[in-house]
Amino acid sequence: MVRYFRHPMFITFAVFLILPAFIMRLGGMTLAIEVMIWVIFVMGFNILLGYTGLPSFGHGLFFGTGAYIFGLIQQNIIAGTWIPILGSMLFCGMIAGIVGLFLARKRGIYFALLTIALTQMFFFIAFLWDGVTGGENGLMGIERYPLTLFGLFSIPIEGILSYYYFVFVILMVSLILLWKIVHSPLGSVLYATKQNEVRAKYLGYNAVLYKWIALVISGIFPGLAGALYAMLMHGAFANPMHWTKSGDAVMMVLVGGGLNNFFGPILGAAIFIALRDIISSITENWYLFYGLLIVFIILFLPEGILGYFRVGHASGREQVVEEV
Amino acid sequence: MAEFYSQLFNGLVLGLLFGVIALGFMLILGVMEVINFTHGALFAIGAYFALTLQPYLGYWASLIIAPLVVGIIGLFIEWSAVRRVYGKDPLFGLLMTLGMAMAFEEIIRIFWGKIGYSIAAPKFVAGPIDLGFIWYSKYRLFMAALALVLIGLVWIFLEKTPYGAIIKAGVSDSEMVLALGKNLRRIRTVVFGLGAALAGIAGVIAGPMWSLKPTMGWEVLMPAFVIVVIGGIGSFWGALIGGLIVGLSKSLSILVWPRLSDLSMYLIMAIVLVARPRGLMGQKSLLEQ
């Protein structure tokens, strides 16, 4: 039993479960919810970045799209919570699938370049198509309707505390799902593709197909996070689709635990959002510190904070480094 | 019709300028395998240096000195940080230069302030000229000429000098260059400095046409990405053609629907990607592996 309590997953859940008791009065609830949403986003994204080794700089696309789709379904089709959320995830998975047709054959630096350019294209589409997305003002008036199940019960989530626990439950489900994916045969193939794509191919795995699957999975979770974010902000905006936001996601992965750490993004998202909040309240030039911090981390902490303390590296897997 | 001609000319001028910027960006990408996010910031710094130097040195001297300083900054960036990420995960070089670009933007904001500036065109090319069918800005024509000279110089350097041959070999297979006994370390430093200087001189040239603000670097960085994707990595002519396509699409789309101007180059990129995944002039490259 004890080993379950020491598991990072259990610790994560425990911390987020009791967190409101400490920050409710300080007024940090919105920030804490934002952290949980980013954790869902970044950990789903890490299936692609960390476990499949494809450096995407464009996952803000799914975050932003998820928010828009949530709002559009809620306002035009069904005024609920579950259907719009599922719709967001489905739509984002579809976009990832379509974009993936072009991207799955690419690798490395060219992959990164393409994702930046593509996400910027969708950013401008969202920005200019103001009939649907609200353009510069965003899509406003997104509601947090009570949760219902076949009319059996109804739980309001309009209050900040109840919304916190709603996101918390979704966070738990997402993390357990992602943990299962990473530790499934599929996860092993993805990791093998990252280590040596040619060898994975010779073992009979269709590497391109698996990379495509990783892309789709990594599109769905940011879509979910985007929907939750739209509920938090009561609106959907083009800003998260800007490629710099995707850069933030990459940074959260790196700051936390480098590219081979399942739990790194949790720490990364928490530190990133806390730092952003603190530094930007002290100085106008937050980007100066942020920029220098990035350089510092790349130079001296490429394995992130958890990697520095040798926690949870590669989820206990042997890391095979191929020196070129 | 006059509006069409003037937008056509604007597009060509802008395209040649983008070509210069994309060439520097692509050289660094090819030889170092690093997506250099500082390229836009170096462009901005070039323009700001020109702003500060021109009152004291005049146009021509600052056209030479500002890019030199930017080139030295480039050498310093490569020497101090970027060389430590060669051969590592491509993400590292990308993030590191992104961090530097953010820092540079703030440094510009600290030294020159938040407000925008504009640089006056030098006296000998101020004002418009009558081309017969339209009146057109003399400075923009002068810009196009300067950009053409620069592109020509880069071509001569790459095609006609032994150094250029080594760099081209480095773009297609840097390990082989190392195996042949060339000093890859020094080549990389030089290429980074050269690319930075190209960005800087583009900034100086663009100064009188652009409005100077701390974020101006990002306005040329994205076109540089798109140009490289459209033209194909590692192709000199690809960068030039891609630059012209992006420049023309940006200005001609203003005639059709002004708001399309920002989006048009991405749409063209998407079409090119569907038709030719490696870009118009791209060949199979090591960067894909």
Contacts between the chains, C-beta under 8 A, distances in Angstrom:
chain1	res1	chain2	res2	distance
A	49	B	91	7.7
A	53	B	89	8.0
A	55	B	89	7.2
A	55	B	90	5.7
A	55	B	91	4.4
A	55	B	94	7.2
A	57	B	94	7.2
A	102	B	273	5.8
A	102	B	274	7.4
A	102	B	277	6.9
A	105	B	277	7.4
A	106	B	288	6.4
A	107	B	288	5.9
A	107	B	289	6.2
A	108	B	33	7.9
A	108	B	90	5.0
A	108	B	287	6.3
A	108	B	288	7.0
A	108	B	289	6.9
A	109	B	29	7.3
A	109	B	33	5.7
A	109	B	34	7.8
A	109	B	35	6.1
A	109	B	90	4.1
A	109	B	94	7.5
A	109	B	287	5.4
A	110	B	233	6.8
A	110	B	285	8.0
A	110	B	287	5.2
A	110	B	288	5.4
A	112	B	35	6.2
A	112	B	90	6.1
A	112	B	91	7.0
A	112	B	94	5.8
A	113	B	29	8.0
A	113	B	35	6.0
A	113	B	225	5.9
A	113	B	228	6.8
A	113	B	229	6.4
A	114	B	229	6.5
A	114	B	273	7.5
A	116	B	225	5.9
A	117	B	222	7.5
A	117	B	225	5.1
A	117	B	226	5.5
A	117	B	229	5.6
A	117	B	266	6.6
A	117	B	269	5.9
A	118	B	266	7.8
A	118	B	270	7.6
A	120	B	222	5.9
A	120	B	266	6.3
A	121	B	263	7.0
A	121	B	266	3.4
A	121	B	267	7.2
A	121	B	269	7.2
A	121	B	270	6.4
A	124	B	262	5.2
A	124	B	263	4.3
A	124	B	266	6.4
A	125	B	263	6.6
A	128	B	259	5.3
A	128	B	260	7.6
A	128	B	262	7.5
A	128	B	263	6.1
A	247	B	95	7.3
A	247	B	98	5.9
A	250	B	91	6.7
A	250	B	95	6.4
A	251	B	95	7.0
A	254	B	91	7.8
A	254	B	95	6.9
A	259	B	89	6.7
A	259	B	91	7.6
A	285	B	106	4.5
A	285	B	109	6.8
A	285	B	110	6.7
A	287	B	102	4.4
A	287	B	103	7.2
A	287	B	105	6.3
A	287	B	106	5.0
A	288	B	102	7.3
A	288	B	103	5.3
A	288	B	106	3.6
A	288	B	107	7.0
A	288	B	110	7.7
A	290	B	99	7.3
A	290	B	102	6.0
A	291	B	98	7.7
A	291	B	99	4.2
A	291	B	100	6.2
A	291	B	101	7.1
A	291	B	102	3.3
A	291	B	103	3.5
A	291	B	104	7.8
A	291	B	105	7.9
A	291	B	106	7.0
A	292	B	99	6.7
A	292	B	103	5.4
A	293	B	99	7.2
A	294	B	95	5.6
A	294	B	96	6.7
A	294	B	98	6.6
A	294	B	99	2.9
A	294	B	102	7.5
A	295	B	81	6.1
A	295	B	96	5.5
A	295	B	99	4.5
A	295	B	100	6.1
A	295	B	103	7.5
A	298	B	85	6.6
A	298	B	92	5.2
A	298	B	95	5.8
A	298	B	96	4.5
A	298	B	99	7.3
A	299	B	81	6.5
A	299	B	84	6.2
A	299	B	96	7.6
A	302	B	88	7.6
A	302	B	92	6.7
A	324	B	87	5.6
A	324	B	175	7.8
